Structures are given as C-alpha cells and as structure tokens.
Amino acid sequence: MKIEKISDKIMYNDESLTKKIIYKEDKILNFVLNFRPGQGVPPHNHEQSDLLIHVLCGDGEMTVDGNLNKITQGDVIHCKGVEVFSIKNTGNDDMSLFVVLAPNPSAVYSIGI
C-alpha cells in the first residue's frame, strides 16, 4: 500500500502548468495538473487509455471533440481514449485537476497494444 497527499502535488508555476505524478504503474497513471489563469493543454487524445479528471479547485474550459464545456470545482469528467480534448484555465484563480489514465499510456505502447 502507498498513501500520497494530494496537497503535496498542488504547486503552480508562472511559466507553465505543472504535472506532479502520484502513481505510475502498468495499469494506471495518476497525477495532478496545476494551471495558473490562462494556462492549458493543447488538443490531444490518449488513444487506448481512458481519461478521468476530477476538478479539485478552480474553473475553466474543456473542449472534447470540438464541444466546449465549462468545468468547475467538483466536476468529474470521463473521456474515452479516442476523444480529442483540450483544457484551459479561463478563471481568475489557479486550477488543479486530479487525473487518472488507465491503462498507463506508456505501458500500452511498450506492449504493443
């Protein structure tokens, strides 16, 4: 068993978003993404890995397959691996996301699925 504190993974950087790994196993990759206002991730997908996001704090926008969605603290989002998504902190406060990818994308590619 391993216990991690999410509060230890919430760290912001004025230059770029931060990604703080919590668990990195073959079956799962888990991390916290931290965004200052205006920061985001460009459109991409994770092909064979489902994505789960829990908005820990803040609010912003998430576009999935061209559809714009407002996201805010407490929201939980599920995207299938083939869905193309982007995220941007459009609020005035910092935003943190608890992210789970399953299976871990690096494990998928290493075994050739």
N, CA, C and O atoms as CSV, one atom per row, in Angstrom:
chain,resi,resn,atom,element,x,y,z
A,1,MET,N,N,0.836,-1.179,0.000
A,1,MET,CA,C,0.000,0.000,0.000
A,1,MET,C,C,0.883,1.245,0.000
A,1,MET,O,O,1.983,1.262,0.553
A,2,LYS,N,N,0.356,2.281,-0.641
A,2,LYS,CA,C,1.067,3.547,-0.685
A,2,LYS,C,C,0.046,4.665,-0.493
A,2,LYS,O,O,-1.024,4.638,-1.101
A,3,ILE,N,N,0.365,5.630,0.334
A,3,ILE,CA,C,-0.514,6.772,0.561
A,3,ILE,C,C,0.224,8.037,0.148
A,3,ILE,O,O,1.365,8.263,0.550
A,4,GLU,N,N,-0.430,8.844,-0.647
A,4,GLU,CA,C,0.108,10.136,-1.078
A,4,GLU,C,C,-0.871,11.229,-0.677
A,4,GLU,O,O,-2.075,10.986,-0.582
A,5,LYS,N,N,-0.370,12.405,-0.447
A,5,LYS,CA,C,-1.204,13.564,-0.126
A,5,LYS,C,C,-1.325,14.448,-1.367
A,5,LYS,O,O,-0.326,14.942,-1.890
A,6,ILE,N,N,-2.552,14.636,-1.827
A,6,ILE,CA,C,-2.779,15.478,-2.999
A,6,ILE,C,C,-2.267,16.886,-2.744
A,6,ILE,O,O,-1.741,17.528,-3.653
A,7,SER,N,N,-2.414,17.368,-1.528
A,7,SER,CA,C,-1.969,18.734,-1.219
A,7,SER,C,C,-0.476,18.928,-1.498
A,7,SER,O,O,-0.040,20.043,-1.783
A,8,ASP,N,N,0.309,17.848,-1.416
A,8,ASP,CA,C,1.742,17.934,-1.722
A,8,ASP,C,C,2.000,18.074,-3.223
A,8,ASP,O,O,3.106,18.428,-3.631
A,9,LYS,N,N,0.990,17.800,-4.040
A,9,LYS,CA,C,1.143,17.826,-5.503
A,9,LYS,C,C,0.582,19.106,-6.124
A,9,LYS,O,O,0.670,19.296,-7.337
A,10,ILE,N,N,0.012,19.976,-5.304
A,10,ILE,CA,C,-0.553,21.224,-5.818
A,10,ILE,C,C,0.511,22.308,-5.717
A,10,ILE,O,O,0.735,22.909,-4.667
A,11,MET,N,N,1.163,22.532,-6.872
A,11,MET,CA,C,2.254,23.512,-6.985
A,11,MET,C,C,2.109,24.226,-8.321
A,11,MET,O,O,1.976,23.580,-9.361
A,12,TYR,N,N,2.135,25.523,-8.299
A,12,TYR,CA,C,1.930,26.312,-9.510
A,12,TYR,C,C,3.234,26.971,-9.955
A,12,TYR,O,O,4.134,27.223,-9.154
A,13,ASN,N,N,3.305,27.242,-11.266
A,13,ASN,CA,C,4.465,27.876,-11.865
A,13,ASN,C,C,3.954,28.935,-12.831
A,13,ASN,O,O,3.093,28.644,-13.661
A,14,ASP,N,N,4.463,30.143,-12.738
A,14,ASP,CA,C,4.003,31.217,-13.613
A,14,ASP,C,C,4.358,30.981,-15.077
A,14,ASP,O,O,3.700,31.522,-15.967
A,15,GLU,N,N,5.386,30.184,-15.337
A,15,GLU,CA,C,5.857,29.966,-16.714
A,15,GLU,C,C,5.065,28.901,-17.466
A,15,GLU,O,O,4.831,29.034,-18.667
A,16,SER,N,N,4.650,27.843,-16.767
A,16,SER,CA,C,3.910,26.767,-17.433
A,16,SER,C,C,3.158,25.946,-16.394
A,16,SER,O,O,3.415,26.039,-15.194
A,17,LEU,N,N,2.229,25.147,-16.884
A,17,LEU,CA,C,1.490,24.255,-15.983
A,17,LEU,C,C,2.465,23.288,-15.322
A,17,LEU,O,O,3.567,23.073,-15.825
A,18,THR,N,N,2.064,22.710,-14.207
A,18,THR,CA,C,2.888,21.685,-13.571
A,18,THR,C,C,2.131,20.371,-13.553
A,18,THR,O,O,0.907,20.337,-13.425
A,19,LYS,N,N,2.880,19.296,-13.684
A,19,LYS,CA,C,2.336,17.934,-13.645
A,19,LYS,C,C,3.097,17.185,-12.570
A,19,LYS,O,O,4.309,16.993,-12.675
A,20,LYS,N,N,2.388,16.764,-11.540
A,20,LYS,CA,C,3.002,16.080,-10.405
A,20,LYS,C,C,2.451,14.656,-10.324
A,20,LYS,O,O,1.279,14.451,-10.008
A,21,ILE,N,N,3.305,13.682,-10.611
A,21,ILE,CA,C,2.926,12.269,-10.625
A,21,ILE,C,C,2.596,11.790,-9.211
A,21,ILE,O,O,3.304,12.098,-8.252
A,22,ILE,N,N,1.506,11.032,-9.107
A,22,ILE,CA,C,1.154,10.388,-7.842
A,22,ILE,C,C,1.469,8.898,-7.942
A,22,ILE,O,O,2.258,8.375,-7.155
A,23,TYR,N,N,0.856,8.215,-8.907
A,23,TYR,CA,C,1.113,6.787,-9.116
A,23,TYR,C,C,1.423,6.545,-10.590
A,23,TYR,O,O,0.756,7.085,-11.473
A,24,LYS,N,N,2.430,5.736,-10.840
A,24,LYS,CA,C,2.806,5.379,-12.212
A,24,LYS,C,C,3.051,3.877,-12.231
A,24,LYS,O,O,4.132,3.402,-11.882
A,25,GLU,N,N,2.031,3.145,-12.645
A,25,GLU,CA,C,2.074,1.681,-12.711
A,25,GLU,C,C,1.681,1.257,-14.120
A,25,GLU,O,O,1.278,2.097,-14.925
A,26,ASP,N,N,1.792,-0.029,-14.432
A,26,ASP,CA,C,1.398,-0.509,-15.760
A,26,ASP,C,C,-0.088,-0.271,-16.033
A,26,ASP,O,O,-0.466,0.121,-17.136
A,27,LYS,N,N,-0.917,-0.508,-15.033
A,27,LYS,CA,C,-2.356,-0.422,-15.242
A,27,LYS,C,C,-2.923,0.981,-15.074
A,27,LYS,O,O,-4.048,1.250,-15.497
A,28,ILE,N,N,-2.153,1.878,-14.458
A,28,ILE,CA,C,-2.705,3.197,-14.155
A,28,ILE,C,C,-1.603,4.254,-14.067
A,28,ILE,O,O,-0.496,3.989,-13.599
A,29,LEU,N,N,-1.938,5.440,-14.523
A,29,LEU,CA,C,-1.088,6.610,-14.350
A,29,LEU,C,C,-1.959,7.671,-13.702
A,29,LEU,O,O,-3.057,7.948,-14.183
A,30,ASN,N,N,-1.489,8.263,-12.628
A,30,ASN,CA,C,-2.272,9.226,-11.861
A,30,ASN,C,C,-1.389,10.420,-11.524
A,30,ASN,O,O,-0.254,10.256,-11.077
A,31,PHE,N,N,-1.918,11.622,-11.741
A,31,PHE,CA,C,-1.147,12.830,-11.471
A,31,PHE,C,C,-2.079,14.004,-11.219
A,31,PHE,O,O,-3.287,13.915,-11.441
A,32,VAL,N,N,-1.507,15.096,-10.757
A,32,VAL,CA,C,-2.232,16.348,-10.586
A,32,VAL,C,C,-1.663,17.348,-11.590
A,32,VAL,O,O,-0.450,17.530,-11.685
A,33,LEU,N,N,-2.558,17.988,-12.336
A,33,LEU,CA,C,-2.179,19.076,-13.235
A,33,LEU,C,C,-2.570,20.381,-12.558
A,33,LEU,O,O,-3.679,20.511,-12.039
A,34,ASN,N,N,-1.661,21.341,-12.566
A,34,ASN,CA,C,-1.884,22.632,-11.916
A,34,ASN,C,C,-1.710,23.752,-12.936
A,34,ASN,O,O,-0.688,23.830,-13.617
A,35,PHE,N,N,-2.713,24.614,-13.036
A,35,PHE,CA,C,-2.735,25.681,-14.034
A,35,PHE,C,C,-2.909,27.046,-13.372
A,35,PHE,O,O,-3.787,27.218,-12.527
A,36,ARG,N,N,-2.095,27.995,-13.744
A,36,ARG,CA,C,-2.342,29.392,-13.432
A,36,ARG,C,C,-3.396,29.877,-14.446
A,36,ARG,O,O,-3.582,29.238,-15.481
A,37,PRO,N,N,-4.084,30.988,-14.169
A,37,PRO,CA,C,-5.026,31.519,-15.155
A,37,PRO,C,C,-4.360,31.697,-16.515
A,37,PRO,O,O,-3.250,32.219,-16.621
A,38,GLY,N,N,-5.064,31.250,-17.550
A,38,GLY,CA,C,-4.565,31.355,-18.921
A,38,GLY,C,C,-3.774,30.151,-19.399
A,38,GLY,O,O,-3.592,29.985,-20.605
A,39,GLN,N,N,-3.301,29.309,-18.498
A,39,GLN,CA,C,-2.527,28.130,-18.902
A,39,GLN,C,C,-3.465,26.992,-19.318
A,39,GLN,O,O,-4.618,26.939,-18.890
A,40,GLY,N,N,-2.958,26.088,-20.156
A,40,GLY,CA,C,-3.768,24.960,-20.600
A,40,GLY,C,C,-2.950,23.906,-21.312
A,40,GLY,O,O,-1.726,23.993,-21.407
A,41,VAL,N,N,-3.658,22.910,-21.810
A,41,VAL,CA,C,-3.040,21.857,-22.622
A,41,VAL,C,C,-3.711,21.870,-23.995
A,41,VAL,O,O,-4.927,22.042,-24.088
A,42,PRO,N,N,-2.928,21.690,-25.061
A,42,PRO,CA,C,-3.482,21.730,-26.418
A,42,PRO,C,C,-4.293,20.468,-26.717
A,42,PRO,O,O,-4.223,19.485,-25.979
A,43,PRO,N,N,-5.064,20.507,-27.810
A,43,PRO,CA,C,-5.867,19.335,-28.190
A,43,PRO,C,C,-4.993,18.092,-28.405
A,43,PRO,O,O,-3.974,18.137,-29.094
A,44,HIS,N,N,-5.427,16.986,-27.795
A,44,HIS,CA,C,-4.765,15.696,-27.976
A,44,HIS,C,C,-5.685,14.598,-27.458
A,44,HIS,O,O,-6.744,14.878,-26.897
A,45,ASN,N,N,-5.276,13.357,-27.649
A,45,ASN,CA,C,-6.030,12.237,-27.078
A,45,ASN,C,C,-5.040,11.233,-26.516
A,45,ASN,O,O,-3.825,11.404,-26.614
A,46,HIS,N,N,-5.588,10.188,-25.930
A,46,HIS,CA,C,-4.747,9.146,-25.344
A,46,HIS,C,C,-5.065,7.779,-25.937
A,46,HIS,O,O,-4.807,6.751,-25.311
A,47,GLU,N,N,-5.621,7.772,-27.139
A,47,GLU,CA,C,-5.909,6.594,-27.944
A,47,GLU,C,C,-6.538,5.454,-27.167
A,47,GLU,O,O,-7.764,5.345,-27.147
A,48,GLN,N,N,-5.755,4.602,-26.529
A,48,GLN,CA,C,-6.306,3.404,-25.893
A,48,GLN,C,C,-6.397,3.517,-24.371
A,48,GLN,O,O,-6.590,2.512,-23.686
A,49,SER,N,N,-6.262,4.715,-23.846
A,49,SER,CA,C,-6.335,4.920,-22.395
A,49,SER,C,C,-7.484,5.860,-22.062
A,49,SER,O,O,-7.539,6.981,-22.568
A,50,ASP,N,N,-8.396,5.411,-21.216
A,50,ASP,CA,C,-9.472,6.277,-20.753
A,50,ASP,C,C,-8.905,7.336,-19.811
A,50,ASP,O,O,-7.918,7.103,-19.113
A,51,LEU,N,N,-9.546,8.496,-19.804
A,51,LEU,CA,C,-9.132,9.635,-19.008
A,51,LEU,C,C,-10.232,9.987,-18.018
A,51,LEU,O,O,-11.389,10.159,-18.400
A,52,LEU,N,N,-9.872,10.094,-16.762
A,52,LEU,CA,C,-10.776,10.581,-15.728
A,52,LEU,C,C,-10.151,11.824,-15.108
A,52,LEU,O,O,-8.968,11.830,-14.766
A,53,ILE,N,N,-10.950,12.870,-14.966
A,53,ILE,CA,C,-10.478,14.125,-14.380
A,53,ILE,C,C,-11.446,14.541,-13.284
A,53,ILE,O,O,-12.662,14.538,-13.478
A,54,HIS,N,N,-10.895,14.898,-12.129
A,54,HIS,CA,C,-11.674,15.488,-11.044
A,54,HIS,C,C,-11.123,16.898,-10.840
A,54,HIS,O,O,-9.940,17.067,-10.546
A,55,VAL,N,N,-11.977,17.904,-10.994
A,55,VAL,CA,C,-11.545,19.284,-10.795
A,55,VAL,C,C,-11.474,19.539,-9.290
A,55,VAL,O,O,-12.496,19.605,-8.607
A,56,LEU,N,N,-10.252,19.679,-8.790
A,56,LEU,CA,C,-10.042,19.889,-7.357
A,56,LEU,C,C,-10.361,21.320,-6.937
A,56,LEU,O,O,-10.988,21.545,-5.902
A,57,CYS,N,N,-9.928,22.283,-7.746
A,57,CYS,CA,C,-10.203,23.689,-7.457
A,57,CYS,C,C,-10.094,24.489,-8.738
A,57,CYS,O,O,-9.415,24.086,-9.683
A,58,GLY,N,N,-10.762,25.614,-8.760
A,58,GLY,CA,C,-10.727,26.490,-9.912
A,58,GLY,C,C,-11.792,26.145,-10.931
A,58,GLY,O,O,-12.645,25.288,-10.704
A,59,ASP,N,N,-11.723,26.828,-12.055
A,59,ASP,CA,C,-12.649,26.542,-13.143
A,59,ASP,C,C,-12.016,26.926,-14.467
A,59,ASP,O,O,-11.054,27.692,-14.527
A,60,GLY,N,N,-12.581,26.374,-15.515
A,60,GLY,CA,C,-12.029,26.617,-16.834
A,60,GLY,C,C,-12.902,26.050,-17.910
A,60,GLY,O,O,-14.112,25.901,-17.740
A,61,GLU,N,N,-12.273,25.730,-19.034
A,61,GLU,CA,C,-12.981,25.172,-20.181
A,61,GLU,C,C,-12.276,23.909,-20.649
A,61,GLU,O,O,-11.048,23.818,-20.638
A,62,MET,N,N,-13.075,22.949,-21.054
A,62,MET,CA,C,-12.558,21.712,-21.629
A,62,MET,C,C,-13.316,21.461,-22.923
A,62,MET,O,O,-14.543,21.355,-22.927
A,63,THR,N,N,-12.582,21.369,-24.006
A,63,THR,CA,C,-13.181,21.060,-25.292
A,63,THR,C,C,-12.949,19.585,-25.577
A,63,THR,O,O,-11.820,19.100,-25.502
A,64,VAL,N,N,-14.026,18.872,-25.905
A,64,VAL,CA,C,-13.945,17.444,-26.220
A,64,VAL,C,C,-14.594,17.228,-27.581
A,64,VAL,O,O,-15.779,17.504,-27.768
A,65,ASP,N,N,-13.801,16.729,-28.531
A,65,ASP,CA,C,-14.271,16.516,-29.899
A,65,ASP,C,C,-15.010,17.741,-30.444
A,65,ASP,O,O,-16.054,17.615,-31.083
A,66,GLY,N,N,-14.455,18.919,-30.182
A,66,GLY,CA,C,-15.000,20.166,-30.710
A,66,GLY,C,C,-16.111,20.793,-29.881
A,66,GLY,O,O,-16.566,21.891,-30.205
A,67,ASN,N,N,-16.558,20.133,-28.829
A,67,ASN,CA,C,-17.635,20.666,-27.987
A,67,ASN,C,C,-17.045,21.324,-26.743
A,67,ASN,O,O,-16.336,20.681,-25.968
A,68,LEU,N,N,-17.344,22.615,-26.559
A,68,LEU,CA,C,-16.833,23.385,-25.431
A,68,LEU,C,C,-17.678,23.140,-24.189
A,68,LEU,O,O,-18.906,23.209,-24.241
A,69,ASN,N,N,-17.009,22.850,-23.064
A,69,ASN,CA,C,-17.680,22.599,-21.794
A,69,ASN,C,C,-17.034,23.442,-20.714
A,69,ASN,O,O,-15.808,23.530,-20.645
A,70,LYS,N,N,-17.843,24.064,-19.869
A,70,LYS,CA,C,-17.337,24.748,-18.680
A,70,LYS,C,C,-17.091,23.681,-17.622
A,70,LYS,O,O,-17.924,22.797,-17.425
A,71,ILE,N,N,-15.943,23.758,-16.934
A,71,ILE,CA,C,-15.656,22.825,-15.848
A,71,ILE,C,C,-15.353,23.634,-14.593
A,71,ILE,O,O,-14.787,24.725,-14.667
A,72,THR,N,N,-15.735,23.090,-13.441
A,72,THR,CA,C,-15.547,23.806,-12.192
A,72,THR,C,C,-15.305,22.824,-11.054
A,72,THR,O,O,-15.518,21.621,-11.201
A,73,GLN,N,N,-14.864,23.345,-9.931
A,73,GLN,CA,C,-14.551,22.524,-8.757
A,73,GLN,C,C,-15.664,21.513,-8.490
A,73,GLN,O,O,-16.846,21.853,-8.459
A,74,GLY,N,N,-15.248,20.259,-8.298
A,74,GLY,CA,C,-16.178,19.187,-8.004
A,74,GLY,C,C,-16.608,18.378,-9.214
A,74,GLY,O,O,-17.122,17.270,-9.061
A,75,ASP,N,N,-16.408,18.909,-10.417
A,75,ASP,CA,C,-16.778,18.165,-11.617
A,75,ASP,C,C,-15.872,16.953,-11.800
A,75,ASP,O,O,-14.684,16.996,-11.482
A,76,VAL,N,N,-16.450,15.877,-12.316
A,76,VAL,CA,C,-15.696,14.685,-12.686
A,76,VAL,C,C,-16.007,14.410,-14.152
A,76,VAL,O,O,-17.172,14.319,-14.541
A,77,ILE,N,N,-14.965,14.277,-14.958
A,77,ILE,CA,C,-15.102,14.116,-16.405
A,77,ILE,C,C,-14.479,12.796,-16.826
A,77,ILE,O,O,-13.404,12.430,-16.349
A,78,HIS,N,N,-15.157,12.076,-17.724
A,78,HIS,CA,C,-14.618,10.843,-18.297
A,78,HIS,C,C,-14.544,11.017,-19.804
A,78,HIS,O,O,-15.541,11.350,-20.445
A,79,CYS,N,N,-13.373,10.795,-20.367
A,79,CYS,CA,C,-13.189,10.808,-21.821
A,79,CYS,C,C,-12.648,9.453,-22.253
A,79,CYS,O,O,-11.745,8.900,-21.626
A,80,LYS,N,N,-13.209,8.935,-23.320
A,80,LYS,CA,C,-12.655,7.723,-23.918
A,80,LYS,C,C,-11.375,8.105,-24.633
A,80,LYS,O,O,-11.202,9.249,-25.054
A,81,GLY,N,N,-10.484,7.145,-24.766
A,81,GLY,CA,C,-9.164,7.415,-25.321
A,81,GLY,C,C,-9.143,8.060,-26.680
A,81,GLY,O,O,-8.227,8.826,-26.979
A,82,VAL,N,N,-10.133,7.774,-27.524
A,82,VAL,CA,C,-10.140,8.320,-28.882
A,82,VAL,C,C,-10.639,9.762,-28.941
A,82,VAL,O,O,-10.452,10.440,-29.952
A,83,GLU,N,N,-11.274,10.236,-27.866
A,83,GLU,CA,C,-11.801,11.597,-27.870
A,83,GLU,C,C,-10.657,12.613,-27.762
A,83,GLU,O,O,-9.762,12.468,-26.928
A,84,VAL,N,N,-10.700,13.625,-28.603
A,84,VAL,CA,C,-9.683,14.676,-28.602
A,84,VAL,C,C,-10.152,15.785,-27.656
A,84,VAL,O,O,-11.268,16.291,-27.774
A,85,PHE,N,N,-9.279,16.148,-26.719
A,85,PHE,CA,C,-9.663,17.141,-25.724
A,85,PHE,C,C,-8.554,18.170,-25.519
A,85,PHE,O,O,-7.383,17.922,-25.806
A,86,SER,N,N,-8.961,19.324,-25.019
A,86,SER,CA,C,-8.034,20.357,-24.575
A,86,SER,C,C,-8.620,20.964,-23.306
A,86,SER,O,O,-9.824,20.888,-23.062
A,87,ILE,N,N,-7.745,21.569,-22.501
A,87,ILE,CA,C,-8.168,22.154,-21.233
A,87,ILE,C,C,-7.495,23.512,-21.094
A,87,ILE,O,O,-6.327,23.676,-21.447
A,88,LYS,N,N,-8.247,24.492,-20.571
A,88,LYS,CA,C,-7.663,25.809,-20.306
A,88,LYS,C,C,-8.291,26.396,-19.052
A,88,LYS,O,O,-9.505,26.339,-18.855
A,89,ASN,N,N,-7.429,26.966,-18.206
A,89,ASN,CA,C,-7.904,27.687,-17.043
A,89,ASN,C,C,-8.352,29.063,-17.529
A,89,ASN,O,O,-7.524,29.921,-17.837
A,90,THR,N,N,-9.669,29.266,-17.595
A,90,THR,CA,C,-10.219,30.536,-18.045
A,90,THR,C,C,-10.697,31.388,-16.869
A,90,THR,O,O,-11.258,32.466,-17.063
A,91,GLY,N,N,-10.474,30.900,-15.657
A,91,GLY,CA,C,-10.892,31.636,-14.466
A,91,GLY,C,C,-9.834,32.619,-14.006
A,91,GLY,O,O,-8.787,32.778,-14.635
A,92,ASN,N,N,-10.130,33.271,-12.896
A,92,ASN,CA,C,-9.204,34.244,-12.310
A,92,ASN,C,C,-8.311,33.631,-11.245
A,92,ASN,O,O,-7.358,34.265,-10.792
A,93,ASP,N,N,-8.613,32.395,-10.840
A,93,ASP,CA,C,-7.863,31.712,-9.789
A,93,ASP,C,C,-7.136,30.499,-10.359
A,93,ASP,O,O,-7.430,30.054,-11.469
A,94,ASP,N,N,-6.189,29.971,-9.595
A,94,ASP,CA,C,-5.485,28.756,-10.002
A,94,ASP,C,C,-6.465,27.598,-10.098
A,94,ASP,O,O,-7.486,27.575,-9.412
A,95,MET,N,N,-6.141,26.633,-10.964
A,95,MET,CA,C,-6.976,25.449,-11.158
A,95,MET,C,C,-6.102,24.205,-11.036
A,95,MET,O,O,-5.008,24.154,-11.597
A,96,SER,N,N,-6.588,23.197,-10.299
A,96,SER,CA,C,-5.885,21.917,-10.168
A,96,SER,C,C,-6.818,20.782,-10.528
A,96,SER,O,O,-7.992,20.782,-10.159
A,97,LEU,N,N,-6.276,19.800,-11.264
A,97,LEU,CA,C,-7.039,18.648,-11.711
A,97,LEU,C,C,-6.372,17.359,-11.247
A,97,LEU,O,O,-5.160,17.197,-11.391
A,98,PHE,N,N,-7.154,16.452,-10.696
A,98,PHE,CA,C,-6.712,15.109,-10.326
A,98,PHE,C,C,-7.004,14.235,-11.542
A,98,PHE,O,O,-8.165,14.066,-11.914
A,99,VAL,N,N,-5.969,13.679,-12.162
A,99,VAL,CA,C,-6.094,12.986,-13.444
A,99,VAL,C,C,-5.714,11.519,-13.302
A,99,VAL,O,O,-4.722,11.180,-12.655
A,100,VAL,N,N,-6.519,10.649,-13.919
A,100,VAL,CA,C,-6.245,9.214,-13.969
A,100,VAL,C,C,-6.290,8.779,-15.429
A,100,VAL,O,O,-7.255,9.071,-16.135
A,101,LEU,N,N,-5.261,8.088,-15.880
A,101,LEU,CA,C,-5.227,7.459,-17.199
A,101,LEU,C,C,-5.113,5.959,-16.994
A,101,LEU,O,O,-4.216,5.483,-16.297
A,102,ALA,N,N,-6.027,5.218,-17.605
A,102,ALA,CA,C,-5.992,3.766,-17.455
A,102,ALA,C,C,-6.339,3.109,-18.787
A,102,ALA,O,O,-7.367,3.428,-19.384
A,103,PRO,N,N,-5.487,2.187,-19.262
A,103,PRO,CA,C,-4.184,1.852,-18.695
A,103,PRO,C,C,-3.177,2.973,-18.914
A,103,PRO,O,O,-3.408,3.889,-19.704
A,104,ASN,N,N,-2.074,2.887,-18.214
A,104,ASN,CA,C,-0.991,3.845,-18.361
A,104,ASN,C,C,-0.566,3.864,-19.834
A,104,ASN,O,O,-0.174,2.821,-20.358
A,105,PRO,N,N,-0.629,5.011,-20.518
A,105,PRO,CA,C,-0.282,5.054,-21.946
A,105,PRO,C,C,1.098,4.505,-22.260
A,105,PRO,O,O,1.260,3.848,-23.288
A,106,SER,N,N,2.095,4.743,-21.428
A,106,SER,CA,C,3.431,4.235,-21.721
A,106,SER,C,C,3.458,2.713,-21.661
A,106,SER,O,O,4.226,2.085,-22.390
A,107,ALA,N,N,2.639,2.112,-20.812
A,107,ALA,CA,C,2.566,0.647,-20.739
A,107,ALA,C,C,1.894,0.086,-21.982
A,107,ALA,O,O,2.294,-0.965,-22.483
A,108,VAL,N,N,0.864,0.786,-22.490
A,108,VAL,CA,C,0.156,0.339,-23.692
A,108,VAL,C,C,1.117,0.259,-24.863
A,108,VAL,O,O,1.129,-0.731,-25.593
A,109,TYR,N,N,1.928,1.304,-25.048
A,109,TYR,CA,C,2.848,1.339,-26.181
A,109,TYR,C,C,3.996,0.365,-26.014
A,109,TYR,O,O,4.511,-0.154,-27.005
A,110,SER,N,N,4.411,0.103,-24.778
A,110,SER,CA,C,5.550,-0.788,-24.576
A,110,SER,C,C,5.188,-2.245,-24.848
A,110,SER,O,O,6.059,-3.051,-25.175
A,111,ILE,N,N,3.894,-2.591,-24.713
A,111,ILE,CA,C,3.497,-3.973,-25.003
A,111,ILE,C,C,2.837,-4.109,-26.367
A,111,ILE,O,O,2.427,-5.201,-26.760
A,112,GLY,N,N,2.734,-2.986,-27.093
A,112,GLY,CA,C,2.274,-3.032,-28.467
A,112,GLY,C,C,0.789,-3.237,-28.655
A,112,GLY,O,O,0.382,-3.833,-29.652
A,113,ILE,N,N,-0.028,-2.773,-27.749
A,113,ILE,CA,C,-1.482,-2.884,-27.943
A,113,ILE,C,C,-1.922,-1.903,-28.993
A,113,ILE,O,O,-3.108,-1.829,-29.311
